[in-house]
């Protein structure tokens, strides 16, 4: 299920557009990899090869904490250094963590692996979310959650309208935000039914560590930057970028109070260029600097 929910939206995107928007290739340490069900994935490439990729997803089930393959870990590290966005799905985030590639990154994992992962790697920033996008890492809890994750990635690549067409193709009309069932629905959280605002806020939540510009969010929301600002001010009482900064600082506050991450890394994880800029923004939002909040 986890594997299908990653690759099928890309196949549907190609079908609906009438052209090859995505090329899907499989990497493995053997010729074919049987799933726990009836399907088998045939390898197009061997682990160790480094062709140019945009995304590389590690999909795993079973007992990923017991997985020990130094060749795979080293290859994932090389791909990360080449700038490939690495994704982990279901048990895949455990393998990324065991390869040393999730340090300082917010992440999620399937609930059945979460406790084990927290015990073997207590410094990880594990969230109870459907998926988490943190800069060049994407982690997903698996099951049907990759449908929501791929909606976010396709929306980023090709726009919200096209991503909705792909989701509609699978009758996946109730698209969940990255935080998923752990929090109230996005309409209740944001307090408006305005589609451009909801599209923009969803994009904001998916880009906490690598903030988008106003023009980027306007494109995703399908309105002009001026119109998006007008909507935010009239419905939510603050500008688009002010609302965005508030979301990032709320995430920062959770990391400051609930994680052992150094404050410089908290700054990077929430999209601030340096600790001085972060401390100034944090103090302006909460009335105290992050160092005092942590104490």
C-alpha positions as CSV (number, residue, x, y, z in Angstrom):
1,X,0.0,0.0,0.0
2,X,2.7,2.5,1.0
3,X,4.7,1.8,-2.2
4,X,1.6,2.1,-4.5
5,X,0.5,5.3,-2.9
6,X,3.8,6.9,-3.7
7,X,4.1,5.8,-7.4
8,X,0.5,5.8,-8.5
9,X,0.0,9.6,-8.2
10,X,3.0,10.1,-10.4
11,X,1.7,7.6,-13.0
12,X,-1.7,9.4,-12.9
13,X,0.0,12.8,-13.3
14,X,1.7,11.5,-16.5
15,X,-1.7,10.1,-17.7
16,X,-3.7,13.2,-17.0
17,X,-1.1,15.5,-18.5
18,X,-0.6,13.4,-21.6
19,X,3.2,13.6,-21.2
20,X,6.0,12.1,-19.1
21,X,6.1,14.5,-16.1
22,X,7.7,11.8,-13.9
23,X,10.0,9.0,-14.7
24,X,9.9,6.2,-12.0
25,X,12.9,4.0,-11.5
26,X,13.6,1.3,-8.9
27,X,16.8,0.6,-7.1
28,X,17.6,-2.6,-5.2
29,X,20.4,-4.8,-4.1
30,X,18.9,-7.7,-6.2
31,X,17.0,-8.1,-9.4
32,X,13.5,-8.2,-7.9
33,X,12.1,-7.4,-4.5
34,X,8.9,-9.3,-3.5
35,X,6.5,-7.4,-1.2
36,X,4.7,-9.0,1.7
37,X,1.6,-9.1,-0.6
38,X,1.4,-10.4,-4.2
39,X,3.4,-7.7,-5.9
40,X,7.1,-7.7,-6.9
41,X,9.2,-4.7,-7.8
42,X,11.7,-5.3,-10.5
43,X,15.0,-3.3,-10.2
44,X,15.9,-0.9,-12.9
45,X,19.2,0.0,-11.2
46,X,21.5,-1.4,-8.6
47,X,22.1,0.3,-5.3
48,X,25.3,2.1,-5.7
49,X,24.5,3.7,-9.0
50,X,24.1,7.5,-8.9
51,X,22.0,8.7,-11.8
52,X,20.5,12.2,-11.6
53,X,17.3,12.1,-9.5
54,X,14.9,14.6,-8.1
55,X,13.4,12.3,-5.4
56,X,14.6,9.1,-3.8
57,X,12.1,7.3,-1.7
58,X,13.0,4.5,0.7
59,X,10.0,2.3,1.3
60,X,10.2,-0.4,4.0
61,X,8.0,-2.6,6.1
62,X,8.8,-5.6,8.4
63,X,11.4,-4.7,11.0
64,X,13.4,-1.8,9.6
65,X,15.3,-1.3,12.9
66,X,17.0,-4.6,12.3
67,X,18.1,-3.6,8.8
68,X,21.9,-3.5,8.5
69,X,23.4,-2.9,5.1
70,X,26.4,-0.6,5.1
71,X,26.4,-0.4,1.3
72,X,22.8,0.9,1.2
73,X,23.5,3.4,4.1
74,X,26.7,4.7,2.3
75,X,24.8,5.0,-1.0
76,X,22.0,7.0,0.6
77,X,24.6,9.3,2.1
78,X,26.2,9.9,-1.3
79,X,22.8,10.7,-2.8
80,X,22.1,13.1,0.0
81,X,25.4,14.9,-0.6
82,X,24.5,15.1,-4.3
83,X,21.5,17.2,-3.3
84,X,18.8,14.5,-4.0
85,X,15.7,15.0,-1.9
86,X,15.4,11.8,0.3
87,X,12.1,10.4,1.3
88,X,11.2,7.6,3.8
89,X,7.8,5.9,3.8
90,X,6.3,3.6,6.5
91,X,9.5,2.0,7.9
92,X,11.7,3.9,5.4
93,X,12.4,6.8,7.8
94,X,13.9,4.3,10.2
95,X,16.4,3.3,7.5
96,X,17.2,7.0,6.8
97,X,17.8,7.5,10.5
98,X,20.0,4.5,10.8
99,X,22.0,5.8,7.9
100,X,22.6,9.0,9.9
101,X,20.6,11.2,7.6
102,X,17.8,12.6,9.9
103,X,19.9,14.5,12.4
104,X,18.4,17.9,13.0
105,X,15.4,17.2,10.8
106,X,11.8,17.0,11.9
107,X,10.4,13.6,10.8
108,X,7.6,11.1,11.2
109,X,7.3,7.3,10.9
110,X,4.6,4.7,11.0
111,X,3.3,4.4,14.6
112,X,4.4,0.8,15.0
113,X,8.0,1.8,14.5
114,X,7.9,5.1,16.4
115,X,8.7,3.8,19.9
116,X,11.6,1.6,18.8
117,X,13.1,4.4,16.8
118,X,12.8,6.8,19.7
119,X,14.6,4.3,21.9
120,X,17.5,3.6,19.6
121,X,17.9,7.2,18.5
122,X,16.6,9.4,21.4
123,X,17.8,12.7,19.8
124,X,15.5,12.5,16.7
125,X,12.7,15.0,16.3
126,X,9.8,12.5,15.7
127,X,6.4,13.9,15.2
128,X,3.0,12.1,15.2
129,X,2.1,13.3,11.7
130,X,1.0,11.8,8.4
131,X,4.1,13.3,6.7
132,X,6.8,15.9,7.3
133,X,8.7,17.9,4.8
134,X,11.9,19.4,6.2
135,X,14.1,20.9,3.6
136,X,15.7,18.0,1.7
137,X,14.0,15.2,3.7
138,X,10.4,14.0,3.4
139,X,9.2,11.3,5.8
140,X,5.8,9.7,5.7
141,X,3.9,7.3,8.1
142,X,2.8,5.0,5.2
143,X,-0.5,3.3,4.6
144,X,-2.6,5.8,2.6
145,X,-0.7,8.8,3.9
146,X,1.6,8.9,0.8
147,X,-1.4,10.0,-1.2
148,X,-1.5,13.2,0.9
149,X,2.3,13.5,0.7
150,X,2.3,13.2,-3.0
151,X,-0.5,15.7,-3.4
152,X,1.8,18.2,-1.6
153,X,4.8,17.4,-3.7
154,X,2.8,17.5,-7.0
155,X,1.2,20.7,-6.0
156,X,4.7,22.2,-5.4
157,X,6.0,20.9,-8.7
158,X,2.9,21.5,-10.9
159,X,0.4,23.6,-9.0
160,X,-2.6,23.0,-6.7
161,X,-5.2,22.7,-9.4
162,X,-3.3,19.9,-11.2
163,X,-2.6,18.1,-7.9
164,X,-6.3,18.2,-7.1
165,X,-7.0,16.5,-10.5
166,X,-4.6,13.8,-9.6
167,X,-6.2,13.3,-6.2
168,X,-9.7,13.3,-7.7
169,X,-8.5,10.5,-10.1
170,X,-8.2,8.3,-7.0
171,X,-11.4,9.6,-5.4
172,X,-9.1,11.1,-2.8
173,X,-11.1,14.2,-2.2
174,X,-10.5,14.6,1.5
175,X,-6.9,15.7,1.3
176,X,-5.3,15.8,4.7
177,X,-2.6,18.3,5.8
178,X,0.8,17.0,6.8
179,X,-0.1,17.1,10.5
180,X,-3.1,14.9,9.7
181,X,-5.4,13.5,12.4
182,X,-3.1,14.7,15.2
183,X,-4.7,18.1,14.9
184,X,-8.0,19.6,13.9
185,X,-8.8,20.0,10.2
186,X,-7.2,22.9,8.4
187,X,-10.5,24.8,8.1
188,X,-11.0,24.7,11.9
189,X,-7.4,25.5,12.6
190,X,-7.1,28.4,10.2
191,X,-10.7,29.7,10.8
192,X,-11.7,30.3,7.2
193,X,-13.1,28.5,4.2
194,X,-11.3,30.7,1.7
195,X,-9.7,28.3,-0.8
196,X,-6.7,30.5,-1.6
197,X,-5.9,31.0,2.0
198,X,-6.2,27.3,2.8
199,X,-4.0,26.4,-0.2
200,X,-1.4,29.0,0.9
201,X,-1.4,27.8,4.6
202,X,-1.0,24.2,3.4
203,X,2.0,25.2,1.4
204,X,3.4,27.1,4.4
205,X,3.0,24.0,6.7
206,X,4.9,22.0,4.1
207,X,7.7,24.5,3.9
208,X,8.7,25.4,7.4
209,X,12.4,25.0,7.1
210,X,12.6,26.3,3.5
211,X,10.2,29.3,3.4
212,X,8.5,30.1,0.2
213,X,8.2,33.7,-1.1
214,X,4.9,35.5,-1.4
215,X,4.8,35.1,-5.2
216,X,5.4,31.3,-4.9
217,X,2.4,31.0,-2.5
218,X,0.3,33.2,-4.7
219,X,0.9,30.9,-7.7
220,X,0.0,27.9,-5.5
221,X,-3.2,29.7,-4.3
222,X,-4.1,30.7,-7.9
223,X,-4.4,34.4,-7.1
224,X,-2.1,37.5,-7.4
225,X,0.2,38.3,-4.5
226,X,-1.8,41.5,-3.8
227,X,-5.1,39.6,-3.7
228,X,-3.6,36.9,-1.4
229,X,-2.4,39.6,1.0
230,X,-5.9,41.3,0.9
231,X,-7.5,37.9,1.8
232,X,-5.1,37.3,4.7
233,X,-5.6,40.7,6.1
234,X,-9.4,40.7,5.8
235,X,-9.9,37.1,7.0
236,X,-7.0,36.6,9.4
237,X,-6.0,40.1,10.4
238,X,-2.4,39.9,9.3
239,X,-0.4,39.8,6.1
240,X,0.5,36.6,4.4
241,X,4.2,36.7,5.3
242,X,3.3,37.7,8.9
243,X,1.1,34.7,9.2
244,X,3.8,32.5,7.7
245,X,6.4,33.7,10.2
246,X,3.9,33.1,13.1
247,X,3.5,29.4,11.9
248,X,7.3,29.0,11.7
249,X,7.8,30.5,15.2
250,X,5.1,28.2,16.6
251,X,7.1,25.3,15.3
252,X,10.2,26.8,16.8
253,X,8.6,27.2,20.2
254,X,7.7,23.4,20.2
255,X,11.3,22.5,19.3
256,X,12.8,24.9,21.9
257,X,10.6,23.5,24.7
258,X,10.3,19.9,23.7
259,X,13.5,18.9,22.0
260,X,17.2,18.9,22.8
261,X,18.1,20.4,19.5
262,X,20.7,23.2,19.8
263,X,19.1,26.6,19.2
264,X,21.2,27.2,16.0
265,X,19.7,24.0,14.6
266,X,16.2,25.1,15.7
267,X,16.8,28.3,13.7
268,X,17.7,26.3,10.6
269,X,14.8,23.9,11.0
270,X,12.3,26.7,11.0
271,X,13.8,28.7,8.1
272,X,15.9,31.4,9.8
273,X,19.3,32.1,8.3
274,X,21.1,32.5,11.6
275,X,20.6,32.4,15.3
276,X,20.7,36.2,15.8
277,X,17.8,36.7,13.3
278,X,15.9,33.8,14.9
279,X,16.4,35.1,18.5
280,X,15.1,38.6,17.4
281,X,12.0,37.2,15.7
282,X,11.3,34.8,18.6
283,X,11.6,37.6,21.2
284,X,9.3,39.8,19.1
285,X,6.7,37.0,18.9
286,X,6.8,35.6,22.4
287,X,8.3,38.4,24.5
288,X,11.3,36.4,25.6
289,X,14.4,35.0,23.7
290,X,14.5,31.3,22.9
291,X,17.4,30.8,25.3
292,X,15.3,32.0,28.3
293,X,12.3,30.1,27.1
294,X,14.4,26.9,27.2
295,X,15.6,27.6,30.7
